[in-house]
Amino acid sequence: MNMPFSRPGAVDLSGLKRPAAPVGGGGPAGSGGSSSGAPGSYAVDVDEQNFQALLESSMTAPIVVVVYSPSRMPASAQLAADFTLLADELDGRIAVGLVDVDAQPAIAQALQVQTVPFVAMVLQGRLAPLLQDAPPLEELRTIMAQVLEQMTAQGMTGRHQPLAGGVSADADGEGDESEPESDPRYAAADEALMTGDLDIAIAEYQKLLDANPADAEAALGVSRSKLMQRTASTDPATARSAAADAPDDVDAQTLVADLDLLGGHVNDAFARLIDLVRRTSGDERDRARLHLIELFGVVGNEDPRVIKARRDLASALF
């Protein structure tokens, strides 16, 4: 299928203004909530109050808008639920806006939706159609992996913060933004990362890490920046073909593991390298092991997937 960024006729959504409001979890105002189930950390039911804020968040990372109708097409409600699950699996690479066309006809009209289901991707305020059917979850995973690989190759690697519960009540019961203040120590590194200057980002994070080897955030910044640097000019299809042709080539396999990780397929990335450790020996095995440990640091050592993979790695080694 055509990827959204190569399709003509993208619609500029900047004119579809709605009152700005923080994007948070819960059902649409005035409705009984989405029949797709409670939104996950990176999914939100869209209404006229949070629509504009959702569009603005597409400046950071892509938004997938899923328009569905539980009454007219139950399969579309399942599609909405599948994208909610997928958004959590991808850990912020996408956020999902769920539009119940029966409860929010004005939004569907603004998006010029003619049939349901309708799935579009919004990036930097521009919309491109993605799907007009309801494929099964495994096919959705494949589609989104391809989309994210293409975005990564184009230097688009931003992530969303969790959407659900984004507004909390203060002592007076008033809503208040709950985002923590940014640490100025990381400002130069974070800015370089956002502008795509990976050499400077790595140097800035490394300076912080050299000054404080226990700085977990700086260590994570170094690892993630290097991961982005390794894959920045990679053609995913070529890389995967090379890895398939040379299953014991450490360079080919580690590159595809990097792509898997960037695409949100964490377990696939880990399994690929653990299998490589089992098949190799000597220096090649050590290179595969060290690369896997670096990817553990990118994901986070407390992540359950990392904990499991560490056990599997130990089994492969001994």
C-alpha positions in Angstrom: 0.0 0.0 0.0 1.1 3.6 -0.4 2.5 5.2 2.6 0.7 8.4 3.8 3.6 10.7 3.1 3.9 9.8 -0.5 0.2 10.3 -1.3 -1.0 13.4 -3.0 -3.9 15.6 -1.9 -3.1 15.9 1.8 -5.7 18.1 3.6 -4.4 21.1 5.6 -6.3 20.9 8.9 -5.1 24.2 10.3 -8.5 25.8 9.5 -10.5 23.3 11.5 -10.3 25.3 14.7 -11.9 24.2 17.9 -11.6 25.6 21.4 -8.2 24.6 22.7 -8.3 22.3 25.7 -5.9 19.7 27.2 -6.2 16.3 25.7 -7.1 13.8 28.4 -8.7 10.4 28.8 -12.4 9.6 29.2 -15.4 9.6 26.9 -16.7 12.5 24.7 -18.6 15.2 26.5 -22.3 14.5 26.4 -21.9 10.9 25.2 -21.9 7.6 26.9 -18.3 7.1 26.0 -16.7 5.1 23.3 -17.9 1.6 22.7 -14.3 0.8 21.7 -13.6 0.5 25.4 -11.7 2.8 27.7 -8.9 4.6 25.9 -5.4 3.5 26.7 -2.4 5.7 27.6 -2.0 7.0 24.0 -5.6 7.0 22.9 -8.3 9.6 23.5 -12.0 9.9 22.6 -12.3 13.0 20.4 -14.9 15.7 20.9 -15.1 19.4 19.9 -13.4 20.5 23.1 -10.2 18.5 22.7 -10.1 18.3 18.9 -7.8 21.3 18.3 -5.4 20.2 21.1 -5.1 16.8 19.5 -4.3 18.4 16.1 -1.6 20.5 17.7 0.0 17.5 19.3 0.7 16.2 15.8 3.5 18.6 15.6 5.5 16.3 17.9 4.6 12.9 16.5 1.9 11.4 14.3 -1.8 11.2 15.3 -3.9 8.4 13.9 -7.5 9.4 13.7 -10.0 6.5 13.7 -13.6 7.3 12.7 -16.0 4.5 13.5 -19.7 3.8 14.1 -20.6 1.1 16.7 -24.2 1.2 15.6 -23.8 1.1 11.8 -20.6 -1.0 11.5 -19.6 -3.0 14.6 -16.3 -4.0 12.9 -15.3 -0.4 12.9 -15.6 -0.3 16.7 -13.2 -3.3 16.9 -10.8 -1.4 14.6 -10.9 1.5 17.1 -10.1 -0.9 20.0 -7.3 -2.5 18.0 -5.7 0.9 17.3 -6.0 1.7 21.0 -4.0 -1.4 21.8 -1.5 -0.8 19.1 -0.8 2.8 20.3 0.1 1.4 23.7 2.3 -1.3 22.1 4.2 1.4 20.2 4.8 3.4 23.4 4.1 6.9 22.1 5.3 6.6 18.5 1.7 7.3 17.6 -1.3 8.7 19.5 -4.8 7.7 18.5 -7.9 10.0 18.3 -11.2 8.0 18.4 -14.1 9.7 16.6 -17.5 8.0 17.2 -19.3 9.4 14.1 -22.7 8.9 15.8 -21.7 11.0 18.8 -19.5 13.5 16.9 -21.0 14.2 13.5 -19.5 17.7 13.3 -16.0 16.4 13.6 -16.6 13.7 11.0 -18.0 16.4 8.7 -14.9 18.6 9.2 -12.8 15.6 8.3 -14.9 15.1 5.2 -15.6 11.5 6.1 -17.9 9.7 3.7 -17.8 6.1 4.9 -16.8 4.3 8.1 -14.4 3.1 9.1 -12.0 5.8 8.1 -8.5 6.0 9.3 -6.1 8.9 8.6 -2.7 10.0 9.9 -2.1 13.6 10.9 1.4 14.9 11.1 2.3 18.5 11.6 -1.3 19.5 11.1 -1.7 17.7 7.7 -4.0 14.8 7.1 -3.4 11.8 4.8 -5.8 8.9 4.4 -4.5 5.6 5.7 -7.3 3.0 5.7 -10.9 2.6 4.7 -11.4 -0.9 5.8 -10.9 -2.9 9.1 -8.0 -5.3 8.7 -7.1 -7.7 11.6 -4.8 -6.6 14.3 -1.7 -8.4 13.0 -2.1 -6.7 9.6 -2.4 -3.4 11.4 0.9 -4.1 13.2 2.6 -4.7 9.9 1.1 -1.6 8.3 2.2 0.7 11.2 5.6 -0.9 11.3 6.1 0.1 7.6 4.8 3.6 8.2 7.1 4.2 11.2 10.1 2.8 9.4 9.5 5.2 6.6 9.1 8.1 9.1 12.3 7.1 10.8 14.2 7.1 7.6 12.9 10.6 7.0 14.2 11.7 10.5 10.7 11.7 12.1 11.3 10.1 15.5 9.2 12.1 18.0 7.1 10.4 20.7 3.9 11.5 22.5 3.6 11.7 26.2 0.7 9.5 27.6 -2.6 11.2 26.9 -5.0 9.6 29.5 -5.2 11.4 32.8 -3.3 14.4 31.4 -5.3 16.8 33.6 -5.5 16.6 37.4 -7.5 18.5 40.0 -5.8 20.8 42.4 -6.9 21.4 46.0 -9.7 23.7 44.8 -11.0 21.2 42.3 -9.7 23.2 39.3 -8.0 21.4 36.4 -4.2 21.9 36.2 -1.6 20.8 33.8 0.4 17.9 35.3 3.4 18.0 33.0 6.7 18.2 35.0 9.0 21.1 34.3 11.9 20.3 32.0 15.4 20.1 33.5 17.5 22.9 32.0 20.6 20.6 32.2 19.2 18.7 29.2 18.1 21.7 27.2 20.9 21.8 24.7 20.9 18.0 24.1 17.1 17.9 23.8 17.1 20.8 21.4 19.7 19.2 19.2 17.7 15.9 19.2 14.5 17.7 18.2 16.3 19.5 15.3 17.8 16.3 14.1 21.4 17.2 14.9 22.4 13.9 16.3 26.1 14.5 16.5 25.5 17.5 18.8 22.8 15.6 20.8 25.2 12.7 21.4 28.0 15.1 22.5 25.8 17.0 24.8 24.3 13.9 26.5 27.8 12.4 26.7 29.1 15.5 28.5 26.4 15.1 31.1 27.1 11.4 31.5 30.9 12.0 31.8 30.2 14.5 34.6 27.8 12.1 36.4 28.1 8.4 35.3 25.0 7.7 37.3 22.8 10.0 35.2 20.3 7.5 33.8 18.6 10.1 31.7 21.8 11.2 30.0 22.7 7.5 29.4 19.3 7.0 27.8 19.8 10.1 25.7 23.2 8.8 24.4 21.7 5.4 23.6 18.6 6.7 21.8 20.6 9.3 19.8 23.0 6.7 18.7 20.2 4.4 17.7 18.6 7.2 15.6 22.0 7.9 14.1 22.6 4.3 13.1 19.3 4.1 11.2 19.0 7.7 9.8 20.1 6.9 6.3 18.9 3.3 6.2 16.4 2.0 3.6 14.3 -0.5 5.7 13.4 -2.8 2.8 17.1 -3.1 1.8 18.2 -3.7 5.3 15.6 -6.5 5.9 16.5 -8.1 2.6 20.2 -8.2 3.5 19.4 -9.6 6.9 17.3 -12.4 5.4 20.1 -13.3 3.0 22.7 -13.3 5.8 21.2 -14.6 9.0 24.5 -14.8 10.8 25.9 -11.4 9.7 26.1 -9.4 12.9 26.0 -6.0 11.2 22.9 -6.9 9.1 21.0 -8.4 12.1 21.8 -5.6 14.5 20.7 -3.0 12.0 17.3 -4.7 11.6 17.0 -5.1 15.3 17.5 -1.3 15.5 14.7 -0.8 13.0 12.4 -3.2 14.9 13.0 -1.2 18.1 12.3 2.1 16.4 9.1 0.6 14.9 7.9 -0.4 18.3 8.6 -4.1 17.9 10.7 -4.4 21.0 10.2 -8.2 21.5 11.1 -8.9 17.9 14.3 -6.8 18.2 15.3 -8.7 21.3 14.5 -12.1 20.0 16.5 -11.5 16.8 19.6 -10.7 18.7 19.2 -13.5 21.3 18.9 -16.0 18.4 22.0 -14.4 16.9 23.9 -14.9 20.2 22.8 -18.6 20.1 24.2 -19.1 16.6 27.5 -17.2 16.8 30.6 -17.5 18.8 33.7 -15.5 19.8 33.9 -11.9 18.8 30.7 -12.0 16.7 28.8 -13.4 19.7 30.2 -10.7 21.9 29.2 -7.9 19.5 25.7 -9.2 19.3 25.5 -9.5 23.1 26.8 -5.9 23.6 24.4 -4.5 21.0 21.5 -6.2 22.7 22.5 -4.8 26.1 22.6 -1.3 24.5 19.1 -1.8 23.3 18.1 -2.9 26.8 19.2 0.6 27.9 17.2 2.3 25.2 14.0 0.6 26.4 14.7 0.8 30.1 16.2 -1.8 32.4 13.0 -2.0 34.5 10.8 -2.7 31.5 9.2 -6.3 31.8 10.3 -7.0 28.2 13.9 -6.2 29.1 13.7 -8.4 32.3 12.5 -11.3 30.3 15.0 -10.8 27.5 17.8 -10.7 30.0 16.8 -14.2 31.2 16.6 -15.4 27.7 20.0 -13.9 27.0 21.5 -15.7 30.0 20.0 -19.0 28.7 21.5 -18.4 25.3 24.9 -17.7 26.7 25.0 -20.6 29.2 
